Amino acid sequence: MKKTVMRKYAQLAVRRGAHVKKGQGCVIYAQVEQHEFAQLVAEEAYRAGAKWVEMRWEDQVCTKLKYRHETLTQLSQVAEWEKARMQHYVDTLPAMIHISSADPDGLKGVNVEKMQKSGAARGMALKSYHDALDNKYQWCIIAVPSKKWAKKVFPGERTSAAVEKLWEAILQTVRVTEDNDPMAEWEAHDRGLKAHCEKLNALDLDYLHYQAPNGTDFKCWLIPEARWHGGGDTLPDGTFFDPNMPTEEVFTSPMRGRCEGMLVSTMPLSYQGNLIDKFSVTFENGQARERTQVLMDIANQNGGLVIGTGDLSELALGWATYNGDHMSMYAVNCSVPKTLVRYIVQYEAGSSAPSLREVLLDILDTPVSPELLPADENGQIAQKTEDLVGPYELHDFFLYHLLRFGSRPRKL
């Protein structure tokens, strides 16, 4: 790739992406393989008025060796000099530019559990510094091709040709050409993304429903009054910057625990240096799990107990959400079948005051349902358990003969 075009890209990252200001520090993260482009970014940062520039060099081979040979205890430690560096960032609020170019599969074979546990431990140790930096500094992530990354995207090409093709693809997405003005292009792009957000905000959507021929069928509910955002961001002091280059996304806040369905990948995912292809993720009964977690937290705070709602019929069928309604501190109904629960409610209704009797009879008239989805367009219950698992009278008949008389499956 021509150096003049690479310099335009570096300048865009500095002045529009991270918006490095005069007198501000700048931290640049880069793989050692990208030293030539990283040098251009550093030079452009100084030209923009940076007071100082710090290079944070990274190397996947060394990272892989580190995870392979160091103990979990060692990997989890945060040295005092690391804390001092983070405190320096908190005090000076430098702009940060991340040059992403690593091999998507470069950490294959690393002990994932060791990586995750050490990362979590270090994250907790440095959390106070990250919290202090949050929404107070500019940052930007850009991409530059590496040889191994390029060969994975264009496996049929020679290495040099693959790198050139990946350069062309990246520059197209970040709106950089030999004869254009990338700064003006991004100003127009940000205006377009803002217009998309305004249209979506005006719709006041309750949920999003994604469907695709590959099997994706996914609903995600949104927080009421949540706003859509996209493109650039603005700090409290009014500094505008574009954190992601490229970006075509607009986003909002989903409602915690309110999503159902399956998402199927269309492209490979590089996660923690491992390439994952042809995968799917299923979200089911997230509300039930979230509800149980909240109840457990409240019980612990108040010295109370979470009373279980699951009964013998649900447990025998496995009709309970893992870490949801199958969890409790006291499972009072674990030996009571569903049909007996209904008889108990009916009995209590017959001896209760009129106001309570009306409530209990209404419960009996309501179809059994986990009630994890909103009502349908007619206001009717959308999830009816017996439509899916069959009548509880039949299940409880089998359970009775199995548990009371020890009847064999052949007899049942």
Secondary structure as UniProt FT lines:
FT   HELIX           3..12
FT   HELIX           13..17
FT   TURN            22..23
FT   STRAND          25..31
FT   HELIX           32..34
FT   HELIX           35..47
FT   TURN            48..49
FT   STRAND          52..58
FT   HELIX           60..69
FT   HELIX           72..76
FT   HELIX           80..92
FT   STRAND          95..100
FT   TURN            104..109
FT   HELIX           112..125
FT   HELIX           127..133
FT   TURN            134..135
FT   STRAND          139..143
FT   HELIX           147..153
FT   TURN            155..156
FT   HELIX           159..173
FT   TURN            174..175
FT   TURN            178..179
FT   HELIX           182..203
FT   STRAND          207..211
FT   TURN            213..214
FT   STRAND          217..222
FT   TURN            224..225
FT   STRAND          229..230
FT   STRAND          233..234
FT   TURN            236..237
FT   STRAND          240..241
FT   STRAND          250..251
FT   STRAND          254..264
FT   STRAND          269..271
FT   TURN            272..273
FT   STRAND          274..276
FT   STRAND          280..283
FT   HELIX           286..302
FT   HELIX           312..317
FT   TURN            322..326
FT   TURN            332..335
FT   HELIX           338..350
FT   HELIX           354..365
FT   TURN            377..378
FT   HELIX           385..389
FT   HELIX           392..405
FT   TURN            409..411
//
